[in-house]
């Protein structure tokens, strides 16, 4: 079901080719810039995380974002330079990750090697 909450409703996404950051704007007026390394490292898919339910940071291959596709009205699918393309990032998860990155910056993987549940 699509989100109707402004803080988890994206209003814009920018992922320029060659850039190393992904920018997402939200319905509550906030805009966040997430490095590709953070997005790829915290990929929530079962291939990366197994079936434990948690999301751990995994240092990945090439963190170049190659493609962004919308999945229904609830998520984005991100395809990476290392060939990984099964990561579906729900909007609620992207906002959670954005808030955590805003609080911890590039130290996020060291401070939170496993993300708290949302």
RODO-340569 format. One record per residue (C-alpha): residue in one letter; x, y, z. Coordinates in steps of 0.2 Angstrom, whole numbers, padded with zeros to 4 digits, always signed. Example, Ala and Ser with C-alpha at 12.3 -4.5 7.8 and 13.67 -1.06 7.14 Angstrom:
! RODO-340569
A+0062-0022+0039/S+0068-0005+0036/
! end
This chain:
! RODO-340569
X+0000+0000+0000/X+0007+0017-0005/X+0012+0029+0009/X+0001+0044+0012/X+0013+0051+0026/X+0023+0066+0019/X+0039+0060+0027/X+0039+0044+0018/X+0032+0050+0001/X+0047+0055-0011/X+0044+0070-0021/X+0060+0069-0031/X+0075+0058-0035/X+0092+0063-0043/X+0105+0050-0047/X+0116+0058-0060/X+0127+0046-0070/X+0145+0047-0064/X+0140+0054-0047/X+0143+0045-0031/X+0128+0051-0021/X+0109+0049-0023/X+0098+0063-0018/X+0080+0060-0013/X+0067+0074-0008/X+0052+0070+0003/X+0035+0077+0005/X+0039+0085+0022/X+0051+0096+0013/X+0067+0087+0018/X+0081+0082+0005/X+0094+0070+0009/X+0110+0065+0000/X+0116+0047+0002/X+0132+0040-0004/X+0131+0025-0016/X+0142+0016-0004/X+0129+0018+0010/X+0115+0013-0001/X+0124-0002-0008/X+0131-0008+0009/X+0114-0008+0017/X+0105-0016+0003/X+0090-0024+0011/X+0088-0039-0001/X+0088-0057+0005/X+0103-0061-0007/X+0113-0048+0004/X+0105-0050+0021/X+0099-0068+0021/X+0083-0071+0030/X+0087-0065+0047/X+0076-0049+0047/X+0090-0037+0051/X+0100-0026+0039/X+0119-0027+0041/X+0132-0016+0032/X+0141-0026+0019/X+0156-0019+0010/X+0151-0022-0008/X+0160-0022-0025/X+0157-0007-0036/X+0145+0005-0028/X+0141+0014-0044/X+0123+0016-0046/X+0118+0011-0063/X+0099+0012-0064/X+0084+0017-0053/X+0067+0010-0056/X+0051+0013-0047/X+0042-0002-0040/X+0024+0002-0039/X+0020+0016-0027/X+0031+0010-0012/X+0049+0007-0017/X+0064+0009-0029/X+0074-0004-0036/X+0093+0000-0038/X+0105-0008-0050/X+0123-0007-0046/X+0140-0008-0055/X+0144-0025-0047/X+0130-0033-0057/X+0118-0033-0041/X+0101-0028-0046/X+0089-0037-0034/X+0088-0024-0020/X+0071-0016-0018/X+0072-0001-0006/X+0054+0003+0001/X+0052+0022+0003/X+0050+0020+0022/X+0067+0011+0023/X+0075+0024+0012/X+0068+0038+0024/X+0075+0028+0039/X+0092+0026+0031/X+0092+0044+0026/X+0088+0050+0044/X+0102+0038+0051/X+0114+0045+0038/X+0110+0063+0043/X+0113+0059+0061/X+0129+0049+0059/X+0137+0054+0042/X+0150+0043+0034/X+0153+0034+0051/X+0136+0026+0050/X+0143+0008+0046/X+0155+0009+0061/X+0142+0016+0073/X+0128+0005+0066/X+0135-0011+0058/X+0117-0017+0059/X+0102-0005+0057/X+0089-0004+0071/X+0072-0010+0066/X+0059+0002+0059/
! end
